[in-house]
Amino acid sequence: MNSRRNFLRLSAWGATMASGLYPIGKAFAGSPGKGKMNKPVVISTWNHGIPANAAAWEILSQGGQALDAVEAGVRVPEGDPNVRTVGYGGFPDREGHVTLDACIMDKDSNCGSVAFLEHIKHPISVARKVMEETPHVMLVGEGALQFALAQGFQKEDLLTPESYKDWQQWLKESKYKPVINIENHDTIGMLALDAQGNLAGACTTSGAAYKMHGRVGDSPIIGAGLFVDNEVGAATATGLGEAVIRMVGSHLVVELMRQGNSPEQACKLAVERIIAKQKDVKDLQVGFIALNKQGEYGGYCIQKGFDYAVRDKSGSTLTNAKSKL
């Protein structure tokens, strides 16, 4: 598919530019220095995290709350039809439906989630409403849509002409074989530490391209796609959701930080545990990013090709995460 090839070329270009424009240094090490706090700071998955971080930084740099920042940040790729793995313009399932998943979590362990949601451009904002306006954590499918409409969200057609063309092309062979760092590059996860020293996180996706109708991955599942513990740190995941769910991956990363591991080391240990449970990881990509209470951050993945974006007082950076393979 032409758009998929273009996306691959753009991703490769972004990685090349990242290695050329952003040399490894203190910012990439993720450490503000011994005894120093690095706040505020926001970190997010993939190169579409750069504009997302910019929106979050507008809030954080003015003393705003991490929760508001992560919602505002991930709304950027949700509303961008050129980001084909999140929100409006995302690749559909095999029946041609764009179904969205998202979750959000704050400093007090309050959380909200929506899954298998259709027709709503910004599922992250619906997830926040679930957190704030209901006694529940997760709403799904038709119930989530009914709730969103009752909250004033507008019903829209999320299948763009470009995604429709790609779906029609896919139907000619109907082979479900996600391409690492393309279809598996299906999420934006964002973590923020605000000036008050409080954490929050958000995660949103249109899921794996051409998935079975009704499939839900890790992104809306608290503890799998996202976890925040304001005493320790926060983590979020990207890649094949089924592998992340089996390990409750983001919760695992946070617990490894609780044991004294740095964010990068915690991500590495979680990736290694996933690999140990798999028969074959040749076609599997999973990546994690993490942020602790000191503002230290890091990421790690199975395969090369996963990058993450950071914005703090020193500026905006994009780096390729270290990988096991």
N, C-alpha and C positions, 0 to 999 in steps of 0.2 A: 504494500500500500504506500502510495507516494507520501502521504502525510506522516506515516510511521518512519519512513526513510529520512524525511526531512527532520523529524524530531530527533532521530538518532544522530544525524549530522550536527544538529544544533547542540545536542548534549555533549558530543565529542568536542565541538568548538568551545563550549562553555568550560569543559574540564581543562582544555589546553590553555585558554585564557586565564583560568584560575591559577594554573601552575606558573604562568608567565608573569601575571600581574600581582600575585599575592605570595611572595616568597615565604617559606616556612620561617617562623620567628615566634616572638613572645605571644602575639595574638593567637597563633595557631596552637601553641602549647596549651592554651586554655587555663593558664595559671596567672593570677594577678600579682604573684609574688608572695613570699611567706609572710603571713600575718596581715596581708592587705585584702580588703574587700573589693571585688569588681562588681559594682552595681551603679546604675541599672545595666542589664544585659539581656539580650534576646537571641535565641538560637533556633534555627529551623532547618528542616530537611530540604535538600535539593536546591538547584540554582533559582527556582522560582521563589525561594525563601528570601532572596535579596529585596525585591519590591515589597514582599510581605513584612519583612523586618523593618523596612523604612516606615510603613504605616504604624507598626507597633512602637517604633522609636519616637514618633511624634507624641505619643502618650507618655511613654516612660521618661523621656527627657524633660518633660514638664512636671514630673512628680506624680504622674498618674499611676493607677493600680495595674498590676500585672494581668489581672483578669480581663480588664478592658483592653489592654494591649494585645493579648493573644487573640481575642475575638476579632478586633479590628484588623489584625495582621493577616489571619487566614482568610478573611473575607475577600482579600485582594485576588488570590488565585481562584477562589470560588466563583468570582464574577468575571474571570478572564476566559473567554472562549478559546484562546490559544493554549491554555494549560489543559491538555486533553485528559488528565487523570484526576481532576478535581472539579466538582460543581458544574456550572453551565458549560456545555461543550464537551463534557467528559464522554469517554467511550461508553456505548450502551452495553447491556447484557446481550446474550445471544438471541433474544426475542425483540431487540430494538428499544428496550426501556432503559433510560438513564436513571439509575437508582443510587441514592447518596447515603453515606454514613458519616457521622461526626460525634465527637464528644468533647467535653470541656470540664476542667476540674480546678478548684480554687485552693487557697491556703488553708481553709478549714475542712478540707476533705469533702466539701459539697461537690456534687458532680451531676451532669446531665448528659443524655445521649439520645440520638435518634439513629435508626437503621432502616434500610430498605424504604427510604423516603423518596417519593417522586414529586416533580413539579415545583419544588421550592429551591430557589437559587442558592440560598445561604443556610444550609443545614446547621452550621455552627451556632447561628443565632437562635434557631429553634431549640437546639440542645441546651443553650443557656436558659431559655424560657422554661424548659422542662425542669431544670435545676431550681429555678427561682419561683416558679408558679405552680408546681405540682408536688405531691408527696413522693413521687417516683424518681427513679434514676433513668430509665430507658423507655422510650415509646418507639414502636415500629410500624412500618407499612401504612395501611389506611388510617389506623388510629393516630399515627404521628402526623399524617397529612391533615386530618380533621382538626387536631390540636393546633397545628400551624395556621390554618385558615381562621380558626377562632381567635387566634392571637393577632390577626391582622396581616399575616404574610400573604403575598400575592401568588396565585397559581400561574405557572409559566410552562411553556414548552422548552425543555432543556436540551433537546436533540438538535444540534446545529446541522446545517447542510453538509459541512465537512465530516462530522461524525456519522451522519446518515450514509454518505458515500462510502466511507470506510467500512461500515457495517455491511452494506450491500456487497462490497468486494469480498469481505470475509465470508459471507454466506455461500460463495461459490464453492468453497472447499469445506467450510465449517470445521476447521481444525483448531482445537483449543490447545495452544502451546505458547504460553506467555514468554516474551523475550525479556531476558534479564535486563534490568535498568530501563525498560521501556514500559511494557504492560505492568511489570512488577514495581515500577516507579510510580506508585499509584496513590501517594499520600502527601499531604503536607502536615507535618507535626511541628508544633512550635512550643517552646518553653521560655518563660520570662522570669526574671528576678527584678523587682522594682526597687526604687530608692529607699523604701521602708524595710527592705530585706525580706519581702514576701514573694512566694512563688505561685505560678499558675501555669496551666498548659492547655493546649487545644490540638485536636487532630481531626482532619476532614478529608474525604476521598469520594471518588466515584467508583472505586473498587477495580478489580481486575477486569480488563476489557473482555467482553464476550463470555463472561461468567454465566453459570446457570441462573435462571431467573429465581430470585429469592436468596441467592448466596450473600452472606455477610462475612466480612473479614474481621481483622483484629481492630481496625481503626475506631469503631464506636464502643469497644469493650474496655471498660476501666480495668486497669491492671495488665491488659495485653497491649493495646495500641498506645496507651497513655497512663501514666501514674504520677501523682504529685504527693509528696510528704513534706510539709513545710518545716519539719525538724531536720530533714536530711537533704533532699533534692528532688529532682523530677527527671523523667525519661519518657521518650516516645520512640515509636518504631516505624519502619517502612519496609516494604518488600512483600513476600508472600505471607499473607495473614494467617493462613492455617498453621504454618510453622511457628509463628509468634504466639498464637493462642495456646498451642500445646505446652509452651513453656511459661505462659503468663509473663511474657518477656519484659515489659516495662517495669512491672513490679519487681521482677528479679533484679533488674539493673539497680533500682533504688535500694533494695535490700543489700546488694553487694557494696554500694556506696556506704550504707550504714555500718558495714563491717570494716570500713576504713579505706576502701579502694577509691582511687581517683575516678572521675567520670569516664575517662577513656578506658582505664583498666576494667571498670565495671562493665562497660559495653563489650569489651573484648571477652571477658569471662562468660557473659551471657551468650555471645555468638558461639563460643567454643562449646557451650552446653547444648545449643541447638544442633551444631554439627555432629556432636557425639550421639545424638538421638536419631540422626538421619541415616538411611542406607546409602544415599548418594546425594551429594550437594552440587554436582556438576551444573545443573540447571536451576539452582536455587539461589536467590538473593534475599538476605535479611540484613538490615542495618539499624543501629540504634544511635541516638544522640542523648546526652545527659548533661545536666546542669546542677551543681550543688549550691549549698547556702552561702558559700564564699564567693560565688560567681565564677568558679572554675567550670570548664566545659570540655566536652570531648565527644568523639564518635568512633564507631568501628563497624565493620561489615564483613560478610562472607567473601564476596567477590569484589574485585576492583570496579570502580565506576560510580560509587555513591559519594556525593559531596553534600556539604552542609554550610549554611550561611550564618554569620554572627554579626551582631551590631552592638557596640558598646561605645564608651567615651573615646576610644582610640580610633573609631571608624568602622567601616563595613568590610568584612572579609568573606571569602569563599574558599573552602579547602576540600581536597579529596581526603576522605576518611581512610585511615589505615585498614587493610583487609587481611583476612586469614589466608586467602588463596591468591 
